Amino acid sequence: MTSPLSRVRSRLFNCRLLLLGVALSLAPAARAAAAPGTPEAHGFSSERLKRLDAVVQTEIDQKHLAGAVVYVARDGQPVHFRAYGQQEIEVGKPMPTDAIFRIASMSKALTTTAIMMLYEEGKFMLHDPVSKYIPAFAKSQVAVAPPAGSPADVKFVLVPAKRPIQIRDLLTHTAGLTYGDGPAVDLYKQAKIYGWYFADKDESLATIIDRLATLPLHGQPGESWQYGFSSDVLGRLVEVVSGMPLDTFFQERIFGPLKMVDSGFFLPPEKAARLAPVYGYEKGELTLRENSAKTDYIQGPRKCFSGGAGVLSTTGDYARFLQMLLNEGELDGVRLLSPKAVELMHANHTGEKYVRDTSGFGLGFWVNNDLGYFGELGTEGAYGWGSAYFPQYLVDPKEKIVALLMTQLKPANGIDLSQKFKVMMYQALIATRSAK
């Protein structure tokens, strides 16, 4: 007959065995869930990332776009890197992860970085007038609506700029520069400076920017947010201050150091097969808009370097650039900017002047400074921008995330994948840090 104490000891031992058995049975699953290299190891759900895949694939299946590449990384480690659909529908060529894309306005962040690098070398102050370095802007005028009673053929009158355009105005798109649209649109068209596309221009950036400076602004400097040629003027400023052509500065100071091996303003012919053609979704159909074999980026004059919209890049290359920004200016031991410079870049500089994707605009991209105003899944402090060809990027300093969608679609005609992909990325994030 056992004593009460022995029975208690026996029960405790059995409980320990039971708990040990449960722990051992759960351990493999726990280890698998957090195995290195899995999305779960970085706070993402593999199952929920399949929703992102499904949304992208649905757009392709519905023939809204030909193909795409999606990249998501956290803490510098890829969580999701996948190509979908086709690079070229006509020949049935699958989309590769190293396809080369026209990134259009995603070039602006590169130009901002170049400007901030020179700023940190003491070349200028951000509140300096741009005319100090590009004298053609010394006497800017603004086109405004004509007063009541003016003749019907008078589309605008000119008034002096209240103050000079500052470098900071160019960085925040508050310089009064559009892409030509406004009261003086006819003058921009006559000057052949209308729209963001510079790849076909058989003249230098210096010539174009000096001619642009003679045209009326469409807003008073510093008073309103107007998207346009500001980043192209900044590209010319890089040339003036650094003494290098813009393509040389980008290659020697950004692309080379960051090992962005497939990025540039124009493409070597030997890489032509990797340049994704541009498709457009029009009248319910997907049609070829720009055949990469005949594009200006390969066969054009190769003279004009657009800091606002002229760069070609791959998903991997541009992801390295974004990772540098997330790392506060450094990547793989190479530092382009100080942490304080990057902090200034993604601060809100415009207040309520900017009301497009979010309620704030920094130095080259939107800034989500009010999650409720934004009204979609996101993180306060995240920033990003997109491209006329439909790519979109996001950098999230709190969650330590870089996310990037690459494709070539113009026009998109209401397709919302470029915005929806950010929502689908965030819904797959199951271990957050932004609230801590």
Protein Blocks (a to p, Z undefined) as FASTA:
>chain_A
ZZfklmmmmmmmmmmmmmmmmmmmmmmmmmmmmgghiaklnopafklmmmmmmmmmmmmm
nopafbdcddddeehiafbdcdehjfblmlopacdfkbccdekjmmmmmmmmmmmmmmmn
opacfkbcfklmmmmlmmcccdddddehiafklmbdcdddfbdcdfklmmnopnopaehi
ajklmmmmmnopgcjblklpccdfklmmmmmmmpccfbdehkaccddjklmmmmmmmmmm
nopafklmmmmmmmmmnopakgcfbdcfklmmmpccddddeehiacdfbdfklgfklmmn
olaccfklmcccdfklmmmmmmmmmnoopaehiafbdfklmmmmmpcfklmmbcckbmcd
cehiacdfbfklnopacdehiacdddfkopacdddfknopacddddddddfehpaklmmm
mmmmmmmpcbdfklZZ
